[in-house]
């Protein structure tokens, strides 16, 4: 197995796990759901709808499939020249999430004292940066 194949399987696997977690939440599961939403004071900054949760799950599943296409495990259904720009776009989305909105999420957030903020600083933002790095390296 090549390094490229290993990184691709690892990155695609993480995207697939994140997709499955969003499906779980869409189906009514609640484990972990209070820790993954940014908070302002004691209240969540927003409450994602069922549709938004399903769309995120689908986008993460598509990201997993895209990476698998890039490393040759799955077939790319579109013109081959479109694969690389899609990989760059995916990497950019996760790099931007890691950087954040300069308020509630990302490495440069201002709100810091909440459980979400700690998890974001130590897990969520670094995970997004790692996924972005993996995707951009594969691109």
C-alpha positions as CSV (number, residue, x, y, z in Angstrom):
1,X,0.0,0.0,0.0
2,X,1.4,3.4,-1.0
3,X,1.4,6.4,1.4
4,X,-1.1,8.1,-0.9
5,X,-3.5,5.2,-0.6
6,X,-3.1,5.0,3.2
7,X,-3.7,8.8,3.6
8,X,-6.7,8.6,1.2
9,X,-8.3,5.7,3.1
10,X,-7.7,7.4,6.5
11,X,-9.1,10.7,5.3
12,X,-12.1,9.1,3.6
13,X,-12.7,7.0,6.7
14,X,-12.8,10.0,8.9
15,X,-15.3,11.7,6.5
16,X,-17.4,8.6,6.5
17,X,-17.4,8.4,10.3
18,X,-18.4,12.1,10.5
19,X,-21.2,11.4,8.0
20,X,-22.5,8.5,10.1
21,X,-22.5,10.7,13.2
22,X,-24.6,13.3,11.4
23,X,-27.0,10.5,10.2
24,X,-27.3,9.4,13.9
25,X,-28.2,12.9,15.0
26,X,-30.7,13.3,12.1
27,X,-32.4,10.1,13.2
28,X,-32.8,11.5,16.7
29,X,-29.6,10.4,18.5
30,X,-28.4,12.9,21.1
31,X,-25.1,11.6,22.3
32,X,-22.5,14.3,22.0
33,X,-24.9,16.8,20.4
34,X,-24.5,19.3,23.2
35,X,-20.8,19.4,22.9
36,X,-20.6,20.1,19.2
37,X,-22.6,23.3,18.9
38,X,-20.9,26.7,19.7
39,X,-22.5,28.4,22.7
40,X,-23.1,32.0,23.6
41,X,-23.4,32.0,27.3
42,X,-25.6,29.1,28.2
43,X,-27.4,28.9,24.9
44,X,-26.4,27.3,21.6
45,X,-25.5,29.8,19.0
46,X,-27.9,28.1,16.6
47,X,-30.0,25.0,16.4
48,X,-29.4,23.0,13.2
49,X,-32.5,21.7,11.5
50,X,-33.1,18.1,10.5
51,X,-32.6,19.1,6.8
52,X,-29.3,20.9,7.6
53,X,-28.1,17.9,9.5
54,X,-29.0,15.5,6.6
55,X,-27.3,17.8,4.1
56,X,-24.1,17.9,6.2
57,X,-24.2,14.1,6.4
58,X,-24.6,13.9,2.6
59,X,-21.8,16.4,2.0
60,X,-19.5,14.4,4.3
61,X,-20.3,11.2,2.5
62,X,-19.6,12.9,-0.8
63,X,-16.3,14.1,0.5
64,X,-15.4,10.5,1.5
65,X,-16.3,9.3,-2.0
66,X,-14.4,12.1,-3.6
67,X,-11.2,11.1,-1.7
68,X,-11.7,7.5,-2.6
69,X,-12.0,8.4,-6.2
70,X,-8.8,10.4,-6.0
71,X,-6.8,7.4,-4.8
72,X,-8.5,5.0,-7.3
73,X,-10.7,3.0,-5.0
74,X,-13.9,4.4,-6.4
75,X,-14.8,5.6,-9.9
76,X,-15.3,9.3,-10.6
77,X,-18.6,9.8,-12.3
78,X,-17.7,13.2,-13.9
79,X,-14.9,14.3,-16.3
80,X,-11.5,13.5,-14.9
81,X,-10.4,17.2,-15.1
82,X,-13.0,18.1,-12.5
83,X,-11.5,15.8,-9.8
84,X,-8.6,18.0,-8.8
85,X,-10.6,21.3,-8.5
86,X,-13.1,19.5,-6.4
87,X,-10.3,18.3,-4.1
88,X,-8.9,21.8,-3.8
89,X,-12.4,23.1,-3.0
90,X,-12.9,20.4,-0.3
91,X,-9.5,21.2,1.2
92,X,-10.3,24.9,1.2
93,X,-13.6,24.4,3.0
94,X,-12.0,22.5,5.8
95,X,-9.0,24.9,6.0
96,X,-11.5,27.8,6.4
97,X,-13.4,25.8,9.1
98,X,-10.1,25.3,10.9
99,X,-9.3,29.0,10.7
100,X,-12.9,29.9,11.8
101,X,-15.2,32.8,11.9
102,X,-13.1,34.8,14.3
103,X,-16.0,34.7,16.8
104,X,-17.3,31.3,17.8
105,X,-15.3,28.6,15.9
106,X,-11.8,27.9,14.7
107,X,-8.3,28.6,15.9
108,X,-9.0,32.3,15.9
109,X,-12.3,32.4,17.9
110,X,-12.9,35.0,20.5
111,X,-15.4,33.1,22.7
112,X,-13.3,30.7,24.7
113,X,-14.8,29.7,28.0
114,X,-17.3,27.1,26.9
115,X,-17.0,23.3,26.6
116,X,-17.4,23.6,22.8
117,X,-14.6,26.2,22.7
118,X,-12.2,23.9,24.5
119,X,-13.2,20.9,22.3
120,X,-12.9,23.1,19.2
121,X,-9.4,24.3,20.1
122,X,-8.1,20.8,21.0
123,X,-10.1,18.6,18.6
124,X,-12.5,20.0,16.1
125,X,-10.3,22.7,14.5
126,X,-7.1,20.5,14.5
127,X,-9.2,17.7,12.9
128,X,-10.4,20.1,10.2
129,X,-6.9,21.3,9.6
130,X,-5.6,17.7,9.3
131,X,-8.4,16.8,6.9
132,X,-7.7,19.9,4.8
133,X,-4.0,19.0,4.8
134,X,-4.7,15.4,3.8
135,X,-7.1,16.4,1.0
136,X,-4.8,19.2,-0.3
137,X,-1.8,16.8,-0.3
138,X,-3.8,14.2,-2.2
139,X,-5.0,16.9,-4.7
